[in-house]
Amino acid sequence: MELGSLFLVLAVLVIVGVYLYAPFTAHARRVRVNETHEVSALKAERDRVINSLQELDFDFNLGKIPAEDYPEQRAALLQKGADILRKLDELAPIPASASNAEARIEKAAAAKRADAPDQAAEVSDDDLESMIAARRKQHKSKSAGFCPRCGKPVLVTDKFCPSCGKGLK
């Protein structure tokens, strides 16, 4: 046999081996995909529970929820969130430093709360002024709608349509 035909036979054997091994790798990928879907669903449910906790706290502060019902509802939501976090921990373990599930759900709810006191304390007056100036600058360059002639988007600062040239003001 020639050297070229030997390499050809070797290449065919490698291709056949890869072809026969492929189903084993596909099964492993499917298992990982199913796990990631489950983790994703649990994270979405965790976010829904956190939002429900925030809404419950907000409604209680507004006086929409009676004081006798609030602790029961809050405890039920915390328990549901803790169960979800335990399931997440089983699928994707976390470091031992954050092992208390109820404390983690409380911390996540407090971090998302709009009236969190620690967020306001961190921003200085100069930072606030620069954020306001950046917001105003961003607002000036926002879209003013669409050109009445060609339908292309135009900015607030545009006097003429950049596409067709029609006067806008």
Backbone torsions as a table, in degrees:
resi	resn	phi	psi	omega
1	MET	NA	145.0	177.5
2	GLU	-81.5	164.3	-179.1
3	LEU	-67.2	-37.9	179.7
4	GLY	-64.4	-42.5	179.8
5	SER	-69.6	-31.1	176.6
6	LEU	-65.1	-42.7	176.7
7	PHE	-65.1	-36.9	178.6
8	LEU	-64.6	-44.8	178.3
9	VAL	-63.7	-41.3	178.6
10	LEU	-63.5	-42.2	178.9
11	ALA	-64.3	-40.7	178.5
12	VAL	-64.2	-40.3	179.0
13	LEU	-65.0	-39.2	178.2
14	VAL	-65.4	-42.8	179.8
15	ILE	-64.4	-42.3	178.1
16	VAL	-63.6	-40.5	178.7
17	GLY	-63.4	-43.2	177.9
18	VAL	-64.6	-40.7	179.5
19	TYR	-62.5	-41.3	-179.8
20	LEU	-73.4	-27.3	-178.7
21	TYR	-83.8	-19.2	-175.1
22	ALA	-57.0	-42.2	-179.6
23	PRO	-61.0	-31.0	179.0
24	PHE	-67.5	-37.5	178.7
25	THR	-75.1	-32.3	179.6
26	ALA	-65.3	-38.4	179.2
27	HIS	-64.1	-42.1	179.4
28	ALA	-64.5	-38.0	178.1
29	ARG	-66.6	-40.2	179.3
30	ARG	-62.6	-40.2	179.4
31	VAL	-63.2	-43.0	178.9
32	ARG	-66.1	-38.1	179.2
33	VAL	-65.4	-42.9	177.6
34	ASN	-61.8	-39.7	177.6
35	GLU	-63.8	-43.3	-178.9
36	THR	-67.5	-33.8	175.9
37	HIS	-64.6	-41.1	179.6
38	GLU	-66.3	-41.7	177.5
39	VAL	-63.1	-42.6	179.4
40	SER	-62.9	-42.6	178.8
41	ALA	-64.4	-40.1	178.4
42	LEU	-66.4	-38.5	177.9
43	LYS	-66.6	-37.5	177.0
44	ALA	-65.2	-41.4	177.9
45	GLU	-65.5	-38.2	176.3
46	ARG	-60.4	-43.5	178.8
47	ASP	-64.1	-37.7	177.7
48	ARG	-64.8	-39.6	178.7
49	VAL	-66.7	-40.6	178.6
50	ILE	-63.1	-43.9	177.9
51	ASN	-63.4	-38.4	177.6
52	SER	-64.2	-39.4	176.3
53	LEU	-62.2	-43.2	179.0
54	GLN	-63.2	-43.6	179.4
55	GLU	-65.0	-39.0	178.2
56	LEU	-62.9	-45.8	178.1
57	ASP	-61.7	-43.3	-179.2
58	PHE	-63.7	-46.6	179.6
59	ASP	-64.1	-36.8	177.7
60	PHE	-65.7	-42.2	179.1
61	ASN	-65.2	-29.4	177.2
62	LEU	-81.3	-11.4	179.7
63	GLY	87.9	15.0	179.8
64	LYS	-79.5	-21.5	-177.7
65	ILE	-113.5	129.7	179.0
66	PRO	-62.5	148.6	-176.8
67	ALA	-63.0	-28.5	-178.4
68	GLU	-78.1	-24.5	179.6
69	ASP	-87.4	-27.0	-173.6
70	TYR	-58.3	-49.7	-177.9
71	PRO	-61.7	-36.8	-179.7
72	GLU	-66.4	-45.9	-179.5
73	GLN	-65.1	-41.3	179.9
74	ARG	-64.9	-42.7	179.4
75	ALA	-64.2	-38.4	179.1
76	ALA	-65.4	-42.5	178.1
77	LEU	-66.4	-39.7	177.8
78	LEU	-63.7	-40.0	179.2
79	GLN	-65.2	-42.9	178.9
80	LYS	-62.7	-43.3	178.1
81	GLY	-64.5	-39.1	178.6
82	ALA	-65.0	-40.1	177.6
83	ASP	-62.8	-41.6	178.6
84	ILE	-63.3	-42.9	179.4
85	LEU	-65.8	-35.2	177.0
86	ARG	-64.7	-41.5	177.4
87	LYS	-63.7	-40.3	177.1
88	LEU	-62.9	-38.8	179.2
89	ASP	-64.9	-34.0	178.3
90	GLU	-67.0	-37.9	-178.4
91	LEU	-82.2	-40.4	-178.8
92	ALA	-135.6	92.5	-176.3
93	PRO	-60.3	147.6	179.1
94	ILE	-112.6	169.9	177.7
95	PRO	-62.4	153.4	-177.1
96	ALA	-66.3	-19.1	-177.5
97	SER	-68.6	-23.4	-178.4
98	ALA	-116.8	48.9	-172.1
99	SER	-85.5	-20.0	-178.0
100	ASN	-78.2	110.1	-173.4
101	ALA	-67.7	-42.6	-178.6
102	GLU	-67.0	-37.6	177.4
103	ALA	-66.1	-35.8	178.6
104	ARG	-67.5	-39.6	179.9
105	ILE	-69.6	-36.4	175.6
106	GLU	-63.4	-43.7	-179.3
107	LYS	-63.7	-41.5	179.5
108	ALA	-66.4	-39.8	178.8
109	ALA	-66.3	-40.2	179.3
110	ALA	-67.5	-34.8	-179.6
111	ALA	-69.0	-32.3	-179.7
112	LYS	-86.1	-10.8	-176.5
113	ARG	-64.8	135.8	-176.1
114	ALA	-70.9	-31.6	-176.6
115	ASP	-99.7	29.1	-179.5
116	ALA	-64.6	126.3	-175.0
117	PRO	-70.0	-28.9	-175.8
118	ASP	-72.1	-21.7	179.1
119	GLN	-72.7	-40.1	-177.5
120	ALA	-71.4	-30.8	-177.5
121	ALA	-72.0	-23.9	-176.1
122	GLU	-79.8	-20.7	-174.7
123	VAL	-93.6	123.3	177.6
124	SER	-85.5	171.0	-179.5
125	ASP	-63.8	-40.7	-180.0
126	ASP	-64.5	-41.3	177.5
127	ASP	-63.7	-39.6	179.5
128	LEU	-64.8	-42.9	177.9
129	GLU	-62.7	-41.2	179.4
130	SER	-67.5	-35.3	177.2
131	MET	-67.3	-38.0	178.2
132	ILE	-66.6	-42.6	179.1
133	ALA	-63.7	-40.5	178.8
134	ALA	-66.0	-37.6	179.0
135	ARG	-66.5	-41.2	178.7
136	ARG	-66.0	-39.6	177.9
137	LYS	-64.0	-41.3	178.9
138	GLN	-65.2	-37.3	-178.5
139	HIS	-66.9	-34.7	-179.5
140	LYS	-65.8	-31.4	-176.8
141	SER	-95.4	14.5	-179.3
142	LYS	-76.3	164.8	-178.8
143	SER	-70.2	139.4	177.1
144	ALA	-100.2	2.1	-179.3
145	GLY	124.9	-139.1	-176.2
146	PHE	-131.6	153.9	178.4
147	CYS	-66.5	133.9	-179.6
148	PRO	-70.6	-20.4	-178.7
149	ARG	-89.0	-53.9	-172.8
150	CYS	-104.9	-15.9	177.5
151	GLY	85.1	4.5	178.5
152	LYS	-77.3	150.8	179.2
153	PRO	-68.4	142.6	177.8
154	VAL	-127.6	156.3	179.6
155	LEU	-95.0	165.1	179.1
156	VAL	-62.8	-36.7	-175.6
157	THR	-80.4	-7.6	-179.1
158	ASP	-75.4	133.1	173.8
159	LYS	-96.5	-24.9	178.2
160	PHE	-131.9	150.8	177.9
161	CYS	-65.6	126.7	179.7
162	PRO	-67.1	-16.2	-177.4
163	SER	-93.4	-50.9	-174.6
164	CYS	-111.6	-14.5	176.4
165	GLY	90.6	3.7	-179.2
166	LYS	-67.0	138.7	176.9
167	GLY	-66.7	133.4	-175.2
168	LEU	-103.4	-19.2	-174.9
169	LYS	-116.3	NA	NA
